[in-house]
Amino acid sequence: MRLLVSGGGTGGHVYPALAIARAVVEEEPGTRVLYVGTATGLEASVVPREGYAFEAIPSRGMLGRGPLGVLGSALAALRGTRAALCLIRRFAPDVVVGTGGYVSGPVALAARLAGIPLVVQEQNVFPGVTNRLASRWAAAVAVPHDEAAAHFPRRARLVVTGNPVRRVVLETTPEEGRRVLGLPEGARVVYVVGGSQGARVLNEATAAAVGDWLALPEVWVVFACGRRYYEETLESLRRRGLSPRPAGGGDGDPGGDREGDRGGDRLILLPYLDRPDAALAAAEVVVTRGGATTLAEVACRGVPAVIVPSPNVAHNEQEKNARVFERAGAARVILETDLSGPVLALAVKEILASPDLRERMHRASLGLGRPGAAGELARLVVEVAGRRPRRGRGRSRGPDRRPG
């Protein structure tokens, strides 16, 4: 079997595409995979490290550009479609998978022109422009939740699969998570992460709130602030009398605070966390943005969440993702316009203070999680490729599910 995968620009498109590719290879051993992206996107560096063949085509986004920029993007899309057609003819895939991002538009169009079946995988409750357009001719569209159905054409074949989650996220134990982070047995962990790049507004609110959390017994804070914001966040914490330590440092004694440090010895500040699975496994509460992949991982672990969705996205999809968790009772949602240190401090402290609330949120979050999503997606891709009928639908709602 030959699988062509495309999705690029950000980790939200790249990592689901890679997860699907890995799952298809497990489902159909011997599958050859070709990943098509751009030379400047995250995929150009990540995909080769994963061991997959990679080809770049011309493509760039249109949103937020002036008339000349839109024209230039349209011409790039035409060139990208022609390049994708050449790759399809050379590689001869049985099926094409697109996870979104502007690069997958030309690939999806080329698949249609070449008569190759297409599977679209949408991560968000509100889909991106590329996936909405491609869904019109896709053989199947995989979506994370039932709520996404309202935003696709009625004739699209929708399959509710959830978002694929890396196996390590599912398999890391709380004990291993604490060991990786250098935390003691019994540590109550608050994990704060603003995405791979960090988020200044969330960092500032966390710096103002973290002292209140550390005043609670046995509470540790793992704070991944983003590389670009590390120095300013460190300085902001120091102004508040907190001296964080790196992950894995110290003697693991939650009572060993340094004099005048207000619990800073239980604060771990990192520019980037290589093992977010460890933090999620150990966490009692997570404070995060509303990215679809992150929330899928949070749900599979069942971690109570405080979500601060980013407003700096094209269609406000992060808030829409977050509201699904809020309605289920799995999360508290704080908009950036309402965010402050005291507001964030109180939201987290309320969760930490109530075992009953944490248990309810834990169960609600697990109810949204779909740990079998990668396998379900793989079986869908194999079915569309015509290799064999799909087996074991798991928790899928069926091939044509729509609310009402």
Order of alpha helices (4+ residues) and beta strands (2+ residues): beta-alpha-beta-alpha-beta-alpha-beta-alpha-beta-alpha-beta-beta-alpha-alpha-beta-alpha-beta-alpha-beta-alpha-beta-alpha-beta-alpha-beta-alpha-alpha-alpha
